[in-house]
Amino acid sequence: MKSTALYNTHVASNAKMVPFAGYEMPVQYEGVTAEHHTVRDSIGVFDVSHMGEFLVSGPNALNLIQKISSNDASKLTIGRAQYSCMPNKTGGIVDDLIIYKIKEEQYLLVVNAANIEKDWNWITENNEFEAELKDLSDEYSLLAIQGPKAVEAMQSLTSVNLSEISYYHFKVADFAGIEHVIISATGYTGSGGFEIYCKNSEVQQVWDKVMEAGEAYNIKPIGLAARDTLRLEMGYCLYGNDINDETSPLEAGLGWITKFTKDFINSENLLKQKEEGVTKKLVAFEMNEKAIPRNGYDIVDAKGNVIGNVTSGTMSPSIGKGIGLGYVNKDNWNLANEIYIQIRKKVVPATIVKLPFYKK
């Protein structure tokens, strides 16, 4: 098991540490519900340094990125980021990722921790353009400072105006006494805030100053369990649950990041799928009775026929209901449709709803 540079800090904060994506990670500190509400109401900080970072440089950097990713990275300007995915050759998704344009001919790709080796091999295998690739994953740390008080609480730590960094934009600037960190507004919680990319040797100083600056706002460290409930309330996909090697971006509701204005891996087949229509679709649903849906549970119709499966589910701390995402076949995916979740021997009714579950 690997550990992040802040491992000892988490242990000292009484975090419950669990193996996750090859790392010992803090899953919770004081409890999932309390941590969830801290982020929704005020400010919390996550150590997500297990994520992967690849630097793609050179005259052909954009050509490589355009080939491997579904979104149109040619639209990026310096200081902007873009959510995208890497389609495989059989209709599924290698991984989802965020692409940052650092400067002309230089991009940072941020990928999921569990897929670092797989993604690196995939990108390298498709690098016919001889773009320069560097895996920075073991050198960099990543903190996500999230919540409605994040900008106000952290402003004293930087010379840039944090309120001017709009969603999916970033600055390379000073923060917490460290020069040249990436301050990025690409949160995964739906409650505002930003992320800090810095070197492993710098992250302890950043963490300490963040906790100090946030003390007046009751800042708390937040674990991965609350990160999951927060992202699910927004309906954000989680790789390995809601998207994987066998789910197409169109089935997953990611048509908005699948741009057919360019060629990319498997774009021809995905365009055909778009034209013909998908046969299953990722939907959001709320439980009509007190029950918690879980990954892998069957979704059935009123007659008990299996029509899909749950990919993510939880009891929503913000709305007090069981919520979930799942794939449902064509005849049953309409908004407001009643579906049923098979929870052990019981069949519990649920209603298909529009995302996000949590509305500010």
Secondary structure as the mmCIF struct_conf table of DSSP 4:
data_model
#
loop_
_struct_conf.conf_type_id
_struct_conf.id
_struct_conf.beg_label_comp_id
_struct_conf.beg_label_asym_id
_struct_conf.beg_label_seq_id
_struct_conf.end_label_comp_id
_struct_conf.end_label_asym_id
_struct_conf.end_label_seq_id
STRN STRN1 LYS A 2 SER A 3
TURN_TY1_P TURN_TY1_P1 ALA A 5 LEU A 6
HELX_RH_AL_P HELX_RH_AL_P1 TYR A 7 ALA A 12
TURN_TY1_P TURN_TY1_P2 SER A 13 ASN A 14
STRN STRN2 LYS A 16 PHE A 20
TURN_TY1_P TURN_TY1_P3 ALA A 21 GLY A 22
STRN STRN3 TYR A 23 GLN A 28
BEND BEND1 TYR A 29 GLU A 30
HELX_RH_AL_P HELX_RH_AL_P2 VAL A 32 ASP A 41
BEND BEND2 SER A 42 SER A 42
STRN STRN4 GLY A 44 ASP A 47
TURN_TY1_P TURN_TY1_P4 SER A 49 HIS A 50
BEND BEND3 MET A 51 MET A 51
STRN STRN5 GLY A 52 SER A 57
BEND BEND4 GLY A 58 GLY A 58
TURN_TY1_P TURN_TY1_P5 PRO A 59 ASN A 60
HELX_RH_AL_P HELX_RH_AL_P3 ALA A 61 ILE A 68
BEND BEND5 SER A 70 ASN A 71
HELX_RH_3T_P HELX_RH_3T_P1 ALA A 73 LYS A 75
TURN_TY1_P TURN_TY1_P6 ILE A 78 GLY A 79
STRN STRN6 ARG A 80 ARG A 80
STRN STRN7 ALA A 81 PRO A 87
TURN_TY1_P TURN_TY1_P7 LYS A 89 THR A 90
BEND BEND6 GLY A 91 GLY A 92
STRN STRN8 ILE A 93 LYS A 103
TURN_TY1_P TURN_TY1_P8 GLU A 104 GLU A 105
STRN STRN9 GLN A 106 VAL A 111
HELX_RH_3T_P HELX_RH_3T_P2 ALA A 113 ASN A 115
HELX_RH_AL_P HELX_RH_AL_P4 ILE A 116 GLU A 125
TURN_TY1_P TURN_TY1_P9 ASN A 126 ASN A 126
TURN_TY1_P TURN_TY1_P10 GLU A 128 PHE A 129
STRN STRN10 GLU A 132 ASP A 135
TURN_TY1_P TURN_TY1_P11 SER A 137 GLU A 139
STRN STRN11 TYR A 140 GLN A 146
BEND BEND7 GLY A 147 GLY A 147
TURN_TY1_P TURN_TY1_P12 PRO A 148 LYS A 149
HELX_RH_AL_P HELX_RH_AL_P5 ALA A 150 MET A 154
HELX_RH_3T_P HELX_RH_3T_P3 GLN A 155 LEU A 157
BEND BEND8 SER A 159 VAL A 160
HELX_RH_3T_P HELX_RH_3T_P4 LEU A 162 GLU A 164
TURN_TY1_P TURN_TY1_P13 TYR A 167 TYR A 168
STRN STRN12 HIS A 169 HIS A 169
STRN STRN13 PHE A 170 PHE A 175
TURN_TY1_P TURN_TY1_P14 ALA A 176 GLY A 177
STRN STRN14 ILE A 178 SER A 184
BEND BEND9 TYR A 188 SER A 191
STRN STRN15 GLY A 193 LYS A 199
HELX_RH_AL_P HELX_RH_AL_P6 ASN A 200 ALA A 213
TURN_TY1_P TURN_TY1_P15 GLY A 214 GLY A 214
HELX_RH_3T_P HELX_RH_3T_P5 GLU A 215 TYR A 217
TURN_TY1_P TURN_TY1_P16 ASN A 218 ASN A 218
STRN STRN16 LYS A 220 PRO A 221
HELX_RH_AL_P HELX_RH_AL_P7 LEU A 224 MET A 234
TURN_TY1_P TURN_TY1_P17 GLY A 235 GLY A 235
STRN STRN17 TYR A 239 TYR A 239
TURN_TY1_P TURN_TY1_P18 GLY A 240 ASP A 242
STRN STRN18 ILE A 243 ILE A 243
TURN_TY1_P TURN_TY1_P19 ASP A 245 GLU A 246
BEND BEND10 THR A 247 THR A 247
TURN_TY1_P TURN_TY1_P20 PRO A 249 GLY A 253
HELX_RH_3T_P HELX_RH_3T_P6 GLY A 255 ILE A 257
TURN_TY1_P TURN_TY1_P21 PHE A 260 THR A 261
BEND BEND11 LYS A 262 LYS A 262
TURN_TY1_P TURN_TY1_P22 ILE A 265 ASN A 266
HELX_RH_AL_P HELX_RH_AL_P8 SER A 267 GLU A 276
BEND BEND12 THR A 279 THR A 279
STRN STRN19 LYS A 280 MET A 287
BEND BEND13 ASN A 288 LYS A 290
TURN_TY1_P TURN_TY1_P23 ASN A 295 GLY A 296
STRN STRN20 ASP A 298 VAL A 300
TURN_TY1_P TURN_TY1_P24 ALA A 302 LYS A 303
STRN STRN21 VAL A 306 MET A 315
TURN_TY1_P TURN_TY1_P25 PRO A 317 ILE A 319
BEND BEND14 LYS A 321 LYS A 321
STRN STRN22 GLY A 322 ASN A 329
HELX_RH_3T_P HELX_RH_3T_P7 LYS A 330 ASN A 332
BEND BEND15 ASN A 334 ASN A 334
TURN_TY1_P TURN_TY1_P26 LEU A 335 ALA A 336
STRN STRN23 GLU A 338 ILE A 343
TURN_TY1_P TURN_TY1_P27 ARG A 344 LYS A 345
STRN STRN24 LYS A 346 VAL A 353
HELX_LH_PP_P HELX_LH_PP_P1 LYS A 354 LYS A 354
BEND BEND16 LEU A 355 LEU A 355
HELX_LH_PP_P HELX_LH_PP_P2 PRO A 356 PRO A 356
BEND BEND17 PHE A 357 PHE A 357
#
